[in-house]
Amino acid sequence: MAVLVADLVNAFFEVWLFAVGYYICIFFWTLAFALIDLAPVTGNEVVRDSGPWPAPVRA
């Protein structure tokens, strides 16, 4: 995922990202859509509140 973000930042300064005539454009978008299915889904996880943090020390 970090590679795709780095390529998008780099592509901001280049023309190959949207120029279909460049083979790297086809390669990039093929990988972008293929790898997004393999990326772990972390945005849908439920975070449970376990009480006050840090936990109070009981003597």
C-alpha positions, -999 to 999 in steps of 0.1 A, spaced: 0 0 0 29 23 8 43 17 -27 10 28 -43 9 60 -22 45 67 -31 38 62 -67 8 85 -66 29 112 -50 56 107 -76 29 107 -104 18 142 -93 50 155 -107 50 132 -138 26 125 -167 28 87 -168 -1 81 -144 -28 91 -168 -11 87 -201 -24 54 -214 3 52 -240 29 45 -214 32 8 -204 39 17 -168 5 34 -165 -12 1 -174 11 -18 -151 4 6 -122 -34 6 -125 -35 -31 -129 -15 -35 -97 -35 -8 -79 -68 -26 -85 -53 -60 -79 -34 -52 -47 -63 -33 -31 -81 -66 -28 -51 -81 -9 -48 -52 15 -59 -59 51 -92 -42 60 -85 -23 92 -110 5 89 -140 -17 98 -127 -30 131 -146 -21 162 -126 -6 190 -140 -14 224 -136 9 253 -119 -10 282 -124 17 308 -101 44 320 -66 45 307 -42 41 322 -58 16 345 -58 27 381 -34 9 404 -52 -9 433 -32 -16 464 
